[in-house]
Amino acid sequence: MMPGHRFETSAGFDHKRSYTQLTTSMRFLSILLCGLLMLLSAIAAPVDPSSQIASLIDPGKLATLGVRGANGRVQKAVYWLETARREGEKPAKVLDTALKGSSYKRSAAKLTKDSLLRNLRIAEQLGCLNDEGLAEMKRGKSPTVTTGPCKGDELSVDHIIPRAVVPELDNVIANLELMPLRLNESKNAKIGDRQRSMAKKFQRAGLLSRKGLEAVLR
């Protein structure tokens, strides 16, 4: 084969390889750009507090949690309620939306809603809804009490009806209440009028078994 012919073949081969490399690079850059655009869209998209709360209080998910597994979820739910309030939404309506598609029975949904609104008020009254406190609650952690006689204490999660008495209520949102840690630790497993009254409501709402109710009332 003539030398000139070999040169043309080699040149043609190099041109084809360069074109393939360019096409591959362009395809990679296109995929990378699409990924970046999707990431930016996700970051820029507003987060819906009601959907966040709905996931946190979903009965099916709560049933899979371990001991005291729902405690952090209460902290997070209060964070999202306060976030919604700061954005001009009414916490009660946010909860109505969050509970709308849940498997809670009507009475259980009301008890759950009332509990979370009560916890929002408690956190507010104890000065835990400042920026530092909300940052902790967003992560499911205990904020610091900044007002009142328990100032400086952790805002822990208490079981209204003690877990030691009725373990089945361990991760029931309606049974969880924010309380300064020292008060929580001094409460022990006491059963009083409030606990007996709540147990009856829980049992009627399907949140507590008959056996659990008897354990509280005995």
KEKE-3310 file (N, C-alpha, C; in steps of 0.2 Angstrom, whole numbers, plus 5000, padded with zeros to 4 digits):
npx = (5004:5003:5012:5005:4992:4991:4993:4981:4972:4975:4973:4960:4955:4959:4952:4939:4940:4941:4929:4921:4925:4922:4908:4905:4909:4901:4889:4891:4892:4880:4871:4877:4873:4859:4858:4862:4853:4842:4845:4846:4833:4827:4832:4828:4814:4800:4797:4784:4777:4766:4766:4778:4775:4765:4772:4780:4771:4764:4755:4758:4772:4776:4773:4784:4794:4807:4810:4805:4805:4798:4800:4809:4802:4791:4798:4802:4790:4785:4794:4791:4778:4780:4788:4779:4770:4777:4778:4766:4755:4741:4744:4734:4727:4737:4740:4727:4728:4739:4734:4724:4725:4729:4729:4722:4708:4694:4692:4705:4713:4709:4714:4727:4730:4727:4736:4749:4747:4746:4759:4766:4762:4768:4781:4783:4779:4790:4800:4807:4807:4816:4829:4840:4834:4825:4833:4839:4827:4823:4832:4827:4831:4833:4828:4834:4827:4822:4815:4807:4805:4812:4823:4837:4836:4834:4822:4812:4804:4789:4780:4763:4754:4763:4776:4780:4769:4760:4766:4762:4758:4770:4775:4764:4758:4749:4750:4762:4771:4779:4791:4801:4816:4820:4808:4801:4809:4806:4793:4790:4781:4768:4750:4737:4721:4721:4728:4720:4709:4713:4717:4705:4700:4709:4707:4694:4696:4704:4717:4722:4722:4710:4715:4726:4720:4714:4725:4729:4718:4717)
npy = (4994:5011:5025:5037:5033:5026:5036:5044:5034:5033:5046:5047:5038:5044:5055:5050:5044:5055:5061:5052:5053:5066:5066:5057:5064:5075:5069:5065:5077:5082:5074:5077:5090:5089:5082:5092:5102:5096:5094:5107:5111:5103:5108:5121:5120:5123:5116:5106:5108:5100:5088:5083:5081:5072:5061:5059:5055:5044:5030:5017:5018:5022:5010:5002:5006:5006:5005:5020:5026:5036:5048:5058:5061:5068:5080:5084:5086:5097:5106:5108:5112:5125:5131:5131:5140:5152:5154:5159:5150:5141:5131:5122:5119:5114:5102:5096:5094:5085:5074:5070:5060:5049:5033:5035:5033:5044:5049:5046:5053:5066:5066:5065:5076:5086:5083:5087:5100:5105:5102:5111:5123:5121:5120:5133:5141:5138:5144:5138:5139:5147:5151:5143:5133:5128:5123:5112:5104:5101:5091:5081:5082:5087:5103:5117:5123:5140:5149:5152:5142:5130:5134:5131:5118:5102:5100:5087:5072:5066:5052:5052:5043:5031:5022:5011:5006:5004:4997:4997:5009:5016:5022:5030:5044:5053:5051:5056:5070:5085:5090:5097:5090:5087:5087:5077:5066:5065:5062:5048:5032:5036:5035:5045:5055:5061:5052:5041:5046:5049:5036:5030:5038:5035:5021:5020:5027:5017:5017:5010:4995:4984:4977:4985:4996:4991:4989:5002:5007:4998)
npz = (5000:4996:5004:5005:5005:5017:5026:5025:5029:5043:5047:5045:5055:5067:5067:5068:5081:5089:5087:5093:5107:5110:5108:5119:5130:5129:5132:5145:5151:5149:5156:5169:5170:5170:5182:5191:5190:5194:5208:5212:5210:5220:5231:5231:5231:5241:5257:5263:5278:5283:5276:5281:5294:5293:5289:5301:5311:5307:5309:5305:5303:5316:5323:5321:5328:5340:5358:5366:5353:5347:5353:5348:5336:5341:5345:5332:5325:5332:5329:5315:5315:5321:5312:5301:5307:5307:5294:5292:5292:5300:5314:5318:5306:5298:5305:5303:5289:5289:5295:5287:5277:5285:5294:5306:5317:5318:5332:5337:5329:5333:5346:5344:5337:5346:5356:5350:5347:5360:5364:5356:5362:5375:5372:5368:5379:5388:5382:5371:5358:5351:5339:5342:5349:5340:5330:5337:5339:5326:5323:5330:5343:5361:5366:5375:5390:5392:5400:5415:5431:5428:5420:5409:5409:5401:5388:5389:5383:5389:5395:5396:5402:5411:5403:5410:5416:5405:5392:5379:5375:5372:5360:5356:5349:5355:5368:5372:5379:5381:5393:5406:5410:5423:5430:5424:5427:5441:5441:5440:5440:5442:5444:5441:5442:5429:5421:5422:5416:5403:5398:5397:5386:5376:5375:5370:5358:5351:5353:5364:5372:5379:5390:5393:5397:5409:5416:5420:5427:5438)
capx = (5000:5007:5013:5000:4986:4992:4992:4974:4968:4977:4970:4953:4954:4960:4946:4933:4941:4940:4922:4918:4927:4918:4901:4905:4910:4895:4883:4892:4891:4872:4869:4879:4869:4853:4858:4863:4847:4837:4847:4845:4826:4825:4834:4824:4807:4798:4796:4778:4776:4760:4768:4783:4772:4761:4777:4782:4766:4761:4754:4762:4779:4777:4773:4790:4800:4809:4808:4805:4807:4794:4801:4812:4797:4787:4802:4802:4784:4784:4798:4788:4772:4782:4790:4773:4767:4781:4776:4759:4750:4739:4746:4729:4725:4743:4738:4721:4730:4744:4730:4719:4726:4732:4724:4719:4701:4692:4694:4712:4716:4708:4718:4734:4731:4727:4743:4754:4746:4748:4766:4768:4761:4772:4788:4783:4779:4796:4806:4811:4806:4821:4833:4844:4830:4822:4838:4839:4821:4823:4836:4824:4834:4829:4830:4835:4822:4825:4811:4803:4809:4817:4827:4843:4835:4832:4815:4812:4797:4786:4774:4757:4753:4769:4778:4781:4762:4757:4771:4759:4758:4776:4776:4758:4759:4744:4752:4768:4771:4785:4792:4808:4819:4820:4801:4800:4812:4803:4786:4790:4776:4762:4744:4732:4715:4722:4730:4714:4704:4716:4717:4698:4699:4713:4704:4688:4699:4707:4724:4724:4718:4706:4720:4730:4715:4713:4731:4729:4712:4717)
capy = (5000:5017:5028:5042:5030:5024:5043:5045:5030:5035:5052:5046:5034:5049:5059:5046:5043:5061:5062:5048:5055:5072:5064:5054:5070:5079:5065:5065:5084:5083:5070:5080:5096:5087:5081:5098:5105:5092:5095:5114:5111:5100:5113:5128:5119:5123:5110:5106:5105:5095:5081:5081:5079:5066:5055:5058:5053:5039:5024:5011:5019:5022:5003:4998:5009:5003:5009:5028:5028:5042:5054:5062:5063:5074:5086:5086:5088:5103:5111:5109:5116:5132:5133:5133:5146:5157:5156:5162:5145:5140:5125:5117:5117:5110:5096:5093:5091:5080:5068:5069:5054:5044:5028:5036:5034:5051:5051:5045:5059:5072:5066:5066:5084:5090:5082:5091:5108:5106:5102:5117:5128:5120:5123:5141:5144:5137:5148:5133:5140:5152:5148:5137:5127:5125:5119:5105:5100:5099:5085:5077:5082:5091:5110:5120:5128:5146:5153:5148:5139:5125:5137:5128:5111:5099:5099:5080:5069:5062:5048:5054:5036:5029:5016:5005:5003:5002:4998:4998:5017:5019:5026:5033:5052:5056:5049:5060:5077:5089:5091:5098:5083:5086:5086:5070:5061:5065:5059:5041:5029:5037:5035:5049:5056:5063:5046:5036:5049:5048:5029:5029:5041:5031:5014:5022:5029:5012:5017:5006:4988:4983:4975:4991:5001:4988:4990:5009:5007:4994)
capz = (5000:4996:5010:5006:5007:5024:5030:5025:5034:5050:5049:5046:5061:5072:5067:5071:5088:5092:5087:5098:5113:5110:5110:5126:5135:5129:5135:5152:5153:5149:5162:5175:5171:5172:5189:5195:5189:5199:5214:5213:5211:5226:5237:5230:5232:5248:5260:5265:5285:5284:5274:5285:5300:5292:5290:5308:5315:5303:5314:5303:5305:5324:5326:5319:5331:5346:5364:5365:5347:5344:5357:5343:5331:5344:5344:5325:5323:5335:5324:5309:5317:5322:5305:5297:5310:5305:5287:5291:5292:5307:5316:5318:5299:5296:5307:5299:5282:5290:5298:5283:5274:5289:5296:5312:5317:5320:5339:5338:5325:5337:5352:5341:5335:5353:5359:5346:5348:5367:5365:5353:5367:5380:5370:5367:5386:5391:5378:5367:5351:5348:5334:5344:5351:5334:5327:5340:5338:5319:5323:5335:5350:5366:5366:5382:5393:5393:5404:5421:5436:5425:5415:5409:5409:5394:5387:5387:5381:5395:5394:5401:5405:5411:5399:5414:5417:5399:5387:5372:5373:5372:5354:5354:5349:5360:5375:5373:5381:5382:5400:5408:5412:5431:5432:5421:5431:5447:5440:5441:5436:5446:5440:5444:5438:5422:5418:5421:5411:5396:5397:5394:5379:5372:5374:5365:5351:5348:5354:5370:5372:5385:5395:5395:5401:5415:5420:5422:5432:5444)
cpx = (5004:5007:5007:4994:4986:4990:4985:4970:4969:4973:4962:4951:4955:4954:4940:4934:4939:4933:4919:4919:4923:4911:4900:4905:4904:4889:4884:4890:4883:4869:4871:4875:4862:4852:4858:4857:4842:4839:4845:4837:4824:4827:4830:4817:4805:4796:4789:4778:4771:4763:4774:4780:4768:4766:4779:4777:4762:4761:4758:4769:4781:4777:4779:4796:4801:4807:4810:4807:4803:4796:4804:4807:4793:4791:4802:4796:4782:4788:4794:4781:4774:4785:4784:4770:4771:4780:4769:4753:4748:4740:4740:4727:4731:4742:4732:4724:4735:4740:4725:4719:4729:4727:4721:4712:4700:4694:4701:4716:4715:4713:4726:4735:4731:4733:4748:4753:4748:4756:4769:4768:4766:4779:4789:4783:4786:4802:4810:4811:4810:4825:4837:4840:4827:4827:4839:4833:4820:4827:4833:4827:4831:4832:4831:4830:4825:4821:4808:4808:4814:4822:4834:4842:4833:4824:4814:4805:4795:4781:4768:4755:4759:4770:4778:4774:4759:4762:4768:4758:4764:4777:4769:4759:4755:4746:4759:4768:4777:4785:4799:4810:4818:4813:4799:4803:4809:4796:4785:4784:4769:4756:4739:4726:4716:4724:4724:4709:4707:4716:4710:4697:4703:4710:4698:4690:4703:4715:4727:4719:4714:4710:4724:4726:4714:4719:4732:4724:4713:4720)
cpy = (5006:5021:5034:5039:5028:5031:5044:5041:5031:5041:5051:5042:5039:5053:5056:5045:5049:5063:5058:5050:5062:5070:5061:5059:5074:5076:5066:5072:5085:5080:5074:5087:5095:5086:5087:5102:5102:5094:5102:5115:5109:5105:5119:5126:5119:5117:5111:5103:5100:5088:5078:5078:5073:5060:5053:5054:5047:5033:5018:5012:5019:5015:4999:5001:5005:5007:5016:5030:5034:5048:5060:5065:5068:5080:5089:5089:5095:5108:5113:5113:5124:5135:5135:5139:5152:5159:5158:5157:5144:5133:5120:5115:5113:5103:5092:5090:5085:5073:5066:5062:5048:5039:5029:5036:5041:5053:5051:5051:5065:5072:5067:5073:5088:5089:5087:5098:5109:5106:5108:5123:5127:5122:5130:5144:5143:5140:5143:5134:5146:5148:5142:5131:5124:5120:5112:5101:5098:5092:5080:5077:5087:5098:5112:5124:5134:5151:5149:5145:5133:5127:5133:5120:5108:5099:5092:5078:5064:5057:5049:5048:5032:5022:5010:5002:5000:5002:4999:5005:5020:5024:5029:5041:5055:5055:5053:5067:5079:5091:5092:5091:5082:5084:5079:5065:5060:5062:5052:5038:5030:5037:5039:5050:5057:5056:5041:5039:5048:5041:5027:5031:5037:5024:5015:5023:5023:5012:5013:5000:4988:4981:4980:4995:4998:4989:4997:5010:5003:4997)
cpz = (5000:5002:5011:5008:5014:5029:5030:5029:5041:5052:5050:5053:5067:5073:5070:5079:5092:5093:5093:5105:5115:5112:5117:5131:5135:5132:5142:5155:5154:5155:5169:5176:5173:5180:5194:5195:5194:5206:5216:5214:5217:5232:5237:5232:5239:5251:5264:5273:5286:5282:5278:5292:5299:5292:5297:5312:5312:5308:5312:5304:5312:5326:5325:5324:5338:5352:5364:5359:5344:5348:5352:5338:5334:5343:5337:5323:5326:5331:5318:5310:5318:5316:5301:5300:5308:5298:5286:5291:5299:5308:5316:5311:5296:5298:5304:5292:5283:5292:5292:5279:5278:5291:5303:5312:5319:5327:5340:5335:5330:5343:5350:5340:5342:5356:5356:5347:5356:5368:5362:5359:5373:5378:5370:5374:5389:5387:5374:5360:5348:5343:5336:5346:5345:5330:5330:5339:5331:5318:5327:5342:5355:5366:5374:5384:5394:5398:5410:5426:5434:5420:5415:5408:5402:5394:5384:5385:5387:5392:5399:5405:5405:5407:5404:5416:5411:5393:5380:5370:5372:5366:5351:5355:5355:5367:5377:5374:5383:5390:5402:5411:5419:5433:5430:5425:5438:5447:5442:5437:5440:5441:5444:5440:5431:5418:5417:5416:5404:5394:5394:5387:5374:5370:5369:5358:5348:5349:5360:5370:5379:5391:5397:5399:5408:5420:5423:5428:5438:5450)
residu = (MET:MET:PRO:GLY:HIS:ARG:PHE:GLU:THR:SER:ALA:GLY:PHE:ASP:HIS:LYS:ARG:SER:TYR:THR:GLN:LEU:THR:THR:SER:MET:ARG:PHE:LEU:SER:ILE:LEU:LEU:CYS:GLY:LEU:LEU:MET:LEU:LEU:SER:ALA:ILE:ALA:ALA:PRO:VAL:ASP:PRO:SER:SER:GLN:ILE:ALA:SER:LEU:ILE:ASP:PRO:GLY:LYS:LEU:ALA:THR:LEU:GLY:VAL:ARG:GLY:ALA:ASN:GLY:ARG:VAL:GLN:LYS:ALA:VAL:TYR:TRP:LEU:GLU:THR:ALA:ARG:ARG:GLU:GLY:GLU:LYS:PRO:ALA:LYS:VAL:LEU:ASP:THR:ALA:LEU:LYS:GLY:SER:SER:TYR:LYS:ARG:SER:ALA:ALA:LYS:LEU:THR:LYS:ASP:SER:LEU:LEU:ARG:ASN:LEU:ARG:ILE:ALA:GLU:GLN:LEU:GLY:CYS:LEU:ASN:ASP:GLU:GLY:LEU:ALA:GLU:MET:LYS:ARG:GLY:LYS:SER:PRO:THR:VAL:THR:THR:GLY:PRO:CYS:LYS:GLY:ASP:GLU:LEU:SER:VAL:ASP:HIS:ILE:ILE:PRO:ARG:ALA:VAL:VAL:PRO:GLU:LEU:ASP:ASN:VAL:ILE:ALA:ASN:LEU:GLU:LEU:MET:PRO:LEU:ARG:LEU:ASN:GLU:SER:LYS:ASN:ALA:LYS:ILE:GLY:ASP:ARG:GLN:ARG:SER:MET:ALA:LYS:LYS:PHE:GLN:ARG:ALA:GLY:LEU:LEU:SER:ARG:LYS:GLY:LEU:GLU:ALA:VAL:LEU:ARG)
# end
